């Protein structure tokens, strides 16, 4: 069996950030916000986990709100604002509720 080649252009950084996400198109799935968490993130994508991802179809467009938090001892930003972004679900693991999101520029 040949090893899987890494297709990512940008390195992923392991970080857990609380998120909310929903489908961008009401015809595809529910437009309700659901909670989740990032597993890793890069310039053009992120790995996320959320129970709603079991219901979202592959290639669905999603809206994501990231809620960065100050790390202990990091006082550069007192109250970080949520970061809004959109992307497309490019892979899913139905068992764990994990997915890969390619972010839109």
N, C-alpha and C positions, 0 to 999 in steps of 0.2 A: 504494500500500500504506500503510495507516494505521500509525502507530507503536504499539508494544505499551505498554499502560498498566501502570504499576507497581501491583501489588496488595498489596504489603507495607505493614503498618501501622507497624512499627518499623524503623529503619535497620539495615542490615547492616554489620558491622565486619569488614574483611578481616584474618583471622588464621589461622595454621596451627597447630593443636594436635593432637598425636597422639591417636588414639582407638582403642578396640576396640568392635566392635558385633556383635550377633547378633539373630536373630529372636526375638521374645517367645513365639511359639506354635510348638511343635514340629511340628504338623501342616502348617504352611505351608512351612517350610524348616528347614534344619539349625540346631541350637541351639549350634553351635560358635562360639567367639569368633574374629573376624577383625580384622586391623589396618587402619587407614585414617588419614585426616587431615581436619580441617575445612578449608574454604576461606573461609567467612565464617560469622558467627554473629550472632543478634539475640536479643531477649527471647523470641520464640516460635518460632524456627526456626534451621536451619543448613544450609549447603551442605557436603556431605562427598564424599570420593572414597575408594573402596576397590574392589579387584577383586571382592569378593563381591557387590557391588551389582548386578552383571550377572546374578546368579542370584536375587536377591530380587524378589518381585513388587511391583508398584505397590499401594499401600494396605496393605502389610505393617506390622505393629507391630514395632518394633525397640527393643532395649535398647542404650544407648550409655554407655561410660565415657570421659570426657575426662581427659587427663593433662596438666594445665597445668604449664608449666615456668617457672622464674625467668628473666627476661630479664637480660642482663648489666648489672650495677650495681643491680639491683632486689633488695634484701635484706629486704623487708617480710615475706615468707613464705619461710622457709628450705627446707622440704620440702613443697610443696603436695600435698594429698591428691587422689586421683582424684574426679571429680564424676560421679555416676550420674544418668541421665535416661532417659526413654522417649519415643518419638514414632512418627509414621506417615510412611512414604515417600509423598510427594505428587507428585514428578516424578523422572524418571530419564533419563540419557543412557547408553544401553547401550554406546556406542562408547568412552566415556572412563571409565566406571565411576563417574560422578558422580551425585549424587542430592540432592534437597531433602527435608529432614525437618521436619515440623511437630511441635514439642515439645508434650507433654502438660503441663497445669498441675499 
